[in-house]
Amino acid sequence: LHTIGAYLPENPTPEKQQALENFVKNLATVFPCSTCSNDFSNIIKERPPKASTREEFVRWACEAHNDVNRKLGKPEFPCDKIDERWK
């Protein structure tokens, strides 16, 4: 998700926005780990993916990842470092 966001156009077309939002929503259904699947589904319900702009999606993905990091007791990733890490 982070790499997709890093290379997403600054202003994706409405079709690309919808495709990306659908992809993220469907991703939760294919996780082999039921706990991970449920957790990701809950993240999506609480904070649906947004892809109106590249920045919006990158921020959403980072915050979703940090939700998981907090649950696992891992340090949060600084969302302002996304491009340095994934681009």
C-alpha positions in Angstrom: 0.0 0.0 0.0 2.8 2.4 0.8 4.5 1.8 -2.5 1.2 2.3 -4.4 0.7 5.5 -2.6 4.3 6.7 -3.2 3.8 6.4 -7.0 0.1 7.4 -7.2 -0.5 10.5 -9.3 -0.9 13.7 -7.3 -4.5 13.9 -8.4 -5.8 10.5 -9.4 -8.7 10.2 -11.8 -12.1 9.4 -10.2 -11.8 5.9 -11.7 -8.3 5.3 -10.2 -9.6 6.7 -6.8 -12.5 4.3 -6.8 -10.3 1.3 -7.9 -7.8 2.0 -5.1 -10.5 2.4 -2.5 -12.1 -0.9 -3.6 -8.7 -2.6 -3.7 -8.0 -1.6 -0.1 -11.5 -2.7 1.1 -11.2 -6.0 -0.6 -7.6 -6.6 0.7 -9.0 -7.2 4.1 -11.0 -10.2 2.8 -7.9 -12.1 1.6 -5.6 -11.9 4.6 -4.8 -15.5 5.5 -4.7 -14.4 9.2 -8.3 -14.0 10.5 -7.2 -11.6 13.3 -5.4 -9.5 10.8 -8.4 -9.6 8.5 -10.7 -8.5 11.2 -8.4 -5.8 12.5 -7.9 -4.3 9.0 -11.7 -4.5 8.4 -12.2 -2.5 11.5 -9.7 0.1 10.5 -11.4 0.5 7.2 -14.8 0.8 8.9 -13.6 3.4 11.4 -11.5 5.3 8.9 -12.4 4.4 5.3 -9.6 4.7 2.7 -9.4 8.0 0.9 -7.7 8.5 -2.5 -8.8 11.9 -3.8 -5.1 13.0 -3.8 -1.8 11.2 -3.5 -1.2 12.9 -0.1 -4.5 11.9 1.2 -4.0 8.2 0.4 -0.4 8.2 1.7 -1.5 9.7 5.0 -4.4 7.2 5.3 -2.1 4.2 4.7 0.5 5.5 7.2 -2.1 6.1 9.8 -3.6 2.6 9.2 -0.2 1.1 9.5 0.4 3.0 12.7 -2.9 1.6 14.1 -1.4 -1.9 13.6 2.0 -0.8 15.1 0.3 0.5 18.2 -1.6 -2.7 18.6 1.6 -4.7 18.3 3.6 -2.5 20.6 5.8 -1.3 17.8 7.0 2.3 17.3 4.9 4.4 15.1 6.3 5.3 11.7 6.7 9.1 11.1 4.2 9.8 8.3 6.3 12.7 7.0 9.0 10.2 6.1 6.9 8.1 3.7 8.5 9.3 0.5 12.0 8.8 2.0 11.1 5.2 2.8 8.9 4.0 -0.1 9.7 6.2 -3.1 
